[in-house]
Amino acid sequence: MAQTGYTPISLYYSTTASNVPTAGNLVAGELAINTADGKLYYKNSSNVVTLLASASVAALTLPVSTANGGTGATSLAGANIPVTNVANTFTGLQTFAGTSSNADIKTSNILEVATISATAATGTIQYDTTTQSVLYYTTNASGNFTVNFRGSSGTSLNTIMATGESLSATFLVTNGSTAYYNSAVTIDGNSVTPKWQGGSAPTSGNTSSIDVYTYVIFKTGSAAFTVLASVTKFA
């Protein structure tokens, strides 16, 4: 018996493409894949079998239930069903748990989103972690600056992170003949004292260079964070 909200899928074996699934060999609400022609068939409650897909996956339409987290959409794009041979965009958090004997993800490369802005570092820099992994200010800094980490303008970092999670962020600061530096760090507007590589916080920037600040943020409890920070000169 099928679970409520789910559509059973069966493999329909055939030796010829013309030997398609029929109303007689499918159950109402059942999807069947004909292994001879690679097509998908659906039997509705009126005992009619409909061809749902041809050679084009993009043409596939499915009745998707709103139960068990379904969207009620009738297309792959609307239902957020990933297709392996095309690019997919996920707007929700995806979790890959792995097992005690397997890693979570194996990939040959990863692209990170970088925001490049003709802005001079000064005052308080709002670093939105939901939209970027790297922030690069290309105009010479005009004053010492505070970096405030948050999820976005309307979402706190404390909200998007769970205790026991960490994230990394990079801030590239361009300095001219007069150099400035990151003098304070805040998270959601609250002061945090980073633990700096080498044991000492920077007291100056590097002239005529790009100073690259890297932060690893650990959430240790509700609105409680540990930050490991470093700065490297590139010139």
C-alpha positions in Angstrom: 0.0 0.0 0.0 1.4 3.4 -1.0 2.1 6.0 1.7 -0.1 9.0 1.8 1.4 11.9 -0.2 3.7 9.6 -2.2 3.3 8.2 -5.7 4.7 4.7 -6.1 7.1 4.2 -9.0 7.6 0.8 -10.7 9.8 -0.5 -13.4 7.8 -1.8 -16.4 10.0 -4.3 -18.3 9.3 -4.7 -22.0 11.2 -6.2 -24.9 9.8 -3.7 -27.4 9.1 0.0 -27.3 5.6 -0.6 -28.6 4.7 -2.8 -25.6 3.8 0.1 -23.3 2.2 0.0 -19.9 -1.6 -0.1 -20.0 -4.5 0.4 -17.7 -4.6 -3.3 -17.1 -1.1 -3.6 -15.7 -0.8 -0.4 -13.7 -2.4 0.7 -10.4 -4.3 4.0 -10.3 -1.8 6.8 -9.3 1.2 4.7 -10.3 4.2 5.8 -12.3 5.9 3.3 -14.5 9.2 3.4 -16.4 9.2 1.4 -19.6 12.8 0.1 -19.8 12.5 -0.5 -23.5 11.8 3.0 -24.6 13.0 4.9 -21.5 9.6 6.7 -21.1 7.5 7.4 -18.1 3.8 6.6 -17.9 1.1 7.6 -15.4 -2.3 6.0 -14.6 -4.8 8.4 -13.3 -8.0 7.7 -11.3 -10.1 7.5 -14.5 -8.1 4.4 -15.7 -6.3 6.4 -18.4 -2.6 5.9 -18.9 -0.7 9.0 -20.0 2.7 9.3 -21.5 4.5 11.9 -19.3 7.9 12.2 -20.9 9.7 11.7 -24.2 13.3 12.1 -24.9 13.4 15.5 -23.3 13.5 15.5 -19.5 12.5 19.2 -19.6 9.0 18.1 -20.9 8.3 16.0 -17.9 5.3 17.0 -15.8 4.4 15.3 -12.6 1.5 15.7 -10.2 3.3 16.5 -7.0 1.4 16.2 -3.7 1.6 19.0 -1.2 1.8 16.4 1.6 5.2 15.5 3.2 6.8 18.8 2.1 5.7 18.7 -1.6 5.2 22.0 -3.4 2.1 21.2 -5.4 4.0 22.1 -8.5 3.6 20.1 -11.8 7.1 20.5 -13.2 10.5 19.5 -12.3 11.6 23.1 -11.8 8.6 23.9 -9.7 8.9 20.8 -7.6 12.7 21.4 -7.0 13.6 17.9 -8.1 17.3 17.9 -9.0 18.2 16.7 -12.5 21.8 15.3 -12.6 22.8 16.6 -16.1 21.7 20.2 -15.7 22.6 23.0 -13.3 20.4 23.1 -10.1 19.8 26.0 -7.7 18.7 25.3 -4.2 17.3 28.1 -2.1 16.9 25.9 1.0 19.6 24.5 3.3 20.9 21.2 1.9 22.4 18.8 4.4 24.7 15.9 3.4 25.1 13.7 6.4 27.4 11.0 5.2 28.0 8.0 7.5 30.5 7.0 10.2 32.5 5.3 7.4 31.9 7.8 4.5 32.6 11.5 4.0 29.7 13.8 3.2 30.8 15.3 -0.1 33.3 14.4 -2.8 33.9 17.0 -5.5 36.7 18.1 -7.9 36.2 21.8 -7.3 34.0 24.4 -5.6 33.2 27.9 -6.7 32.7 30.5 -3.9 30.7 33.7 -4.3 32.9 36.8 -4.1 31.6 40.4 -3.8 34.0 42.8 -5.5 33.2 46.5 -4.7 34.9 49.8 -5.5 34.5 50.8 -1.9 37.0 52.1 0.7 37.2 50.3 4.0 36.3 52.5 6.9 33.7 52.6 9.7 31.6 49.5 10.1 31.7 46.9 7.3 28.6 44.8 7.1 29.6 41.3 6.1 26.6 39.3 5.0 27.5 35.6 5.2 24.4 34.4 3.3 25.4 36.1 0.1 29.2 35.8 -0.1 32.3 33.9 1.0 34.7 36.6 0.0 34.4 40.4 0.2 36.9 42.5 -1.8 37.1 46.3 -1.4 39.2 47.6 -4.3 39.4 51.3 -3.3 42.2 52.4 -0.8 41.0 52.2 2.8 40.3 55.6 4.4 40.2 54.6 8.0 40.4 51.8 10.5 37.4 49.6 10.4 35.1 47.3 12.2 33.8 44.1 10.5 30.3 43.1 11.6 29.3 39.6 10.7 25.6 38.8 10.2 23.4 36.6 8.1 21.9 39.5 6.2 20.3 42.9 6.9 17.3 41.1 8.2 18.7 37.9 9.6 21.3 37.4 12.4 24.2 35.1 12.2 23.0 33.6 15.4 19.8 32.6 13.6 21.4 30.9 10.6 24.1 29.0 12.6 23.5 26.1 15.0 25.7 25.4 18.0 28.6 23.3 16.8 28.7 24.8 13.3 31.5 27.0 11.9 31.9 29.1 8.8 34.8 30.9 7.1 34.8 34.4 5.7 37.5 36.4 3.9 37.8 40.2 3.6 40.3 41.7 1.1 41.2 45.3 2.0 43.1 47.5 -0.4 45.6 50.0 1.2 47.4 52.9 -0.5 50.3 55.0 0.8 48.5 55.3 4.2 47.4 52.0 5.6 44.5 51.1 7.8 43.5 47.9 9.6 40.7 45.9 11.2 40.5 47.3 14.7 37.4 45.5 15.9 35.1 42.6 15.2 31.4 42.3 16.0 28.8 39.6 15.4 25.2 40.7 15.0 26.4 44.1 16.5 27.9 42.5 19.6 31.6 42.8 20.3 33.8 39.7 19.9 37.5 39.5 20.6 39.1 37.3 18.0 42.0 35.0 18.7 44.6 36.2 16.2 47.2 34.0 14.5 50.5 34.5 16.2 48.8 35.7 19.4 48.5 39.5 18.7 45.9 41.6 17.0 47.1 43.8 14.2 47.9 47.4 15.1 48.5 48.7 11.6 47.9 47.8 8.0 50.4 47.3 5.1 50.9 50.2 2.7 50.4 49.7 -1.1 49.1 46.2 -0.7 46.0 44.1 -0.3 45.6 42.8 3.2 43.6 39.6 3.3 41.7 39.0 6.6 40.5 35.4 7.2 38.0 34.6 9.9 36.8 31.2 11.1 33.7 31.6 13.2 32.5 28.9 15.6 29.1 29.0 17.3 29.6 27.6 20.8 26.2 28.4 22.2 23.2 30.8 21.9 24.7 34.1 20.7 28.1 32.8 21.7 31.0 32.7 19.2 34.7 32.0 19.0 36.5 33.7 16.2 40.0 32.7 14.8 41.5 35.5 12.7 44.6 36.1 10.6 45.8 38.7 8.2 48.3 38.3 5.3 49.9 41.0 3.1 49.8 40.6 -0.7 51.8 43.1 -2.7 
